[in-house]
Amino acid sequence: MIAPAAEAAGLVHTFYTIATGPGTIEEAVPAYSAQLLVMVRGTVRLTFADGTTGTSASVFINAPQMTSAHAVIDGPVLQIGASLTHTAWQRLANLPADEVHDRLIPADAVLTPDQIAAIEAAAADCRDGRIAPEDVCAVLTEVIAAAPYSLRPGHEAVVEAILRWLASGFDPALAELYASVSISPRQVQRICRRFFGVAPAQVLKRFRALRAAMLLSQPGISQEMHDQLMATFFDQAHLIRDIRRYTGRTPSQFGRDTLADKLLDPAGHGEAGVPLKSAAE
């Protein structure tokens, strides 16, 4: 993970690199927000839950994921990615997450030719050792910050309210979200679908499963922590089903020091995806 610079605040959850040696690796990619991706070398093929497939280009976009995807990585690979915030994605692409999700999008569908050329030039310099991945991230920041669209009045405030609600507990009540805003529940649901892909209850379900996966992937989880997790699910079968849906793995497959475990780093999901301190202590 590469922490965003100050100028990327509010635009990027985190930058990251994925580097592999020669050969093929198959892994699950958790349900992420939209990703702006650069292939410095190698290729990646993604298969989504509905069977849709896509292959990486030098610069490409992974639209918001509602569920996990299956990745085939043909190395040696060096991939640099930016995990976009939900508002940054709308400013950059103006593509509602409930309409455009779980697919790869060509860079030229969102970015200008000059922006793509600048990213590709940075990737070439990185491949040849003239600059570091962090320098490529700086170019990505410039591109994301130049997003051409504006948010509708009030939408950003509602998104922030949803994120605060998600971060407030493992299983916060919907009534708490609706009470925190000055618009109707129907309007909140509509805005939530545009930015998160689904209604608030389903967003909570996704984040709850991702948080549980993040905690369970850590070694030495305490019984107290396990009990807090289980209390938010109907039973263990529901826990396993939801974690598999959103991460592509079961709890027994965590903790093996795999690429999939590293993709569960909380930084990739923003503050609302970070496991609560009370559960981790």
Residue pairs with C-beta under 8 A, 6 or more apart in sequence:
1 14
1 15
1 16
1 265
1 267
1 268
2 14
2 15
2 16
2 17
2 133
2 134
2 137
3 14
3 15
3 267
4 11
4 12
4 13
4 14
4 15
4 137
4 141
5 137
5 138
5 141
7 141
7 145
8 15
8 141
8 144
8 145
10 85
10 87
10 88
11 84
11 85
11 88
11 141
11 144
11 145
12 82
12 83
12 84
12 85
12 88
12 140
12 141
12 144
13 33
13 83
13 84
13 85
13 267
13 268
13 269
13 270
14 83
14 265
14 267
14 268
15 80
15 81
15 82
15 83
15 133
15 134
15 137
15 140
16 80
16 81
16 83
16 265
16 268
17 78
17 79
17 80
17 81
17 133
18 73
18 77
18 78
18 79
18 81
18 259
19 76
19 77
19 78
19 79
20 42
20 73
20 75
20 76
20 77
20 259
21 75
21 76
22 75
22 76
23 75
24 72
24 73
24 74
24 75
25 72
25 73
25 75
25 259
26 70
26 71
26 72
26 73
27 70
27 71
27 73
27 258
27 259
27 260
27 263
28 68
28 69
28 70
28 71
28 247
28 248
28 249
28 260
29 46
29 62
29 65
29 68
29 69
29 70
29 71
29 248
29 260
29 263
30 65
30 68
30 210
30 213
30 246
30 247
30 248
30 260
30 263
30 264
30 268
31 65
31 66
31 67
31 68
31 206
31 210
31 246
31 247
32 62
32 64
32 65
32 83
32 268
32 269
33 64
33 65
33 83
33 84
33 85
33 86
33 89
33 269
33 270
34 61
34 62
34 63
34 64
34 84
34 89
34 92
34 93
34 97
35 61
35 62
35 81
35 82
35 83
35 84
36 59
36 61
36 81
36 82
36 84
36 92
36 140
36 143
36 144
37 56
37 59
37 60
37 61
37 62
37 79
37 80
37 81
37 82
38 58
38 59
38 79
38 80
38 81
38 119
38 122
38 123
38 136
38 140
39 56
39 57
39 58
39 59
39 60
39 77
39 78
39 79
39 123
40 78
40 79
40 80
40 123
40 126
40 127
40 133
40 136
41 76
41 77
41 78
41 127
42 73
42 74
42 75
42 76
42 77
42 78
42 79
43 55
43 56
43 73
43 74
43 77
44 55
44 56
44 71
44 72
44 73
44 74
44 77
44 79
45 53
45 54
45 55
45 56
45 71
45 72
45 74
46 53
46 54
46 55
46 62
46 69
46 70
46 71
46 72
46 104
47 53
47 69
47 70
47 71
47 72
48 65
48 67
48 69
48 102
48 103
49 66
49 67
49 68
49 69
49 102
50 102
52 102
52 103
54 60
54 103
54 104
55 104
56 79
56 104
57 106
57 107
58 119
58 120
58 123
59 107
59 111
59 116
59 119
59 120
59 123
60 104
60 105
60 106
60 107
61 93
61 104
61 105
61 106
61 107
61 109
61 110
62 104
62 105
63 95
63 97
63 100
63 101
63 102
63 103
63 104
63 105
64 86
64 89
64 97
64 100
64 101
64 102
64 196
64 197
65 101
65 102
66 101
66 102
66 197
66 198
66 206
67 102
67 245
67 246
68 244
68 245
68 246
68 247
68 248
68 249
69 102
69 248
70 248
73 259
78 126
78 127
78 133
80 123
80 126
80 133
80 136
80 137
80 140
82 137
82 140
82 141
82 144
83 268
83 269
83 270
84 92
84 144
85 270
86 97
86 159
86 195
86 196
87 151
87 155
87 156
87 159
87 195
88 144
88 147
89 95
89 97
89 195
90 96
90 149
90 151
90 155
90 194
90 195
91 147
91 148
91 149
91 150
91 151
92 110
92 144
92 147
92 148
92 149
93 100
93 105
93 109
93 110
93 149
94 149
95 105
95 110
96 193
96 194
97 193
97 194
97 195
97 196
97 197
98 193
98 194
98 197
98 198
101 197
107 116
107 119
108 116
111 119
111 143
115 143
115 146
118 139
118 142
118 143
119 136
119 139
119 140
119 143
122 131
122 135
122 136
122 139
123 136
125 131
125 135
126 132
126 133
126 135
126 136
154 183
155 191
155 194
155 195
157 181
158 181
158 183
158 187
158 188
158 191
158 192
159 191
159 195
161 177
161 180
161 181
162 177
162 188
162 192
162 195
162 196
162 200
162 203
163 270
163 271
163 272
164 180
164 272
165 172
165 176
165 177
165 180
165 200
166 172
166 203
166 204
166 207
166 272
166 273
167 271
167 272
167 274
167 276
168 176
169 276
170 208
170 211
170 228
170 229
170 231
170 232
170 276
170 279
171 204
171 208
171 231
171 232
172 204
174 185
174 200
174 201
177 188
177 200
178 185
178 188
181 188
188 200
189 199
189 200
192 198
192 199
192 200
192 203
193 199
196 203
197 203
198 206
205 242
206 246
207 269
207 272
207 273
208 232
208 233
208 242
209 239
209 242
209 243
209 245
209 246
209 247
210 246
210 247
210 264
210 269
210 273
211 273
211 274
211 275
211 276
212 229
212 232
212 233
212 239
212 242
212 243
212 251
213 243
213 246
213 247
213 249
213 251
213 254
213 264
214 264
214 265
214 266
214 273
214 274
214 275
215 221
215 225
215 229
215 275
215 279
215 280
216 229
216 243
216 251
216 254
216 255
217 254
217 255
217 261
217 264
218 255
218 280
219 255
225 279
225 280
228 278
228 279
229 239
229 279
230 236
230 239
233 239
233 242
239 251
240 250
240 251
243 249
243 250
243 251
244 250
247 260
247 264
248 260
249 260
253 260
254 261
254 264
255 261
266 273
266 274
266 275
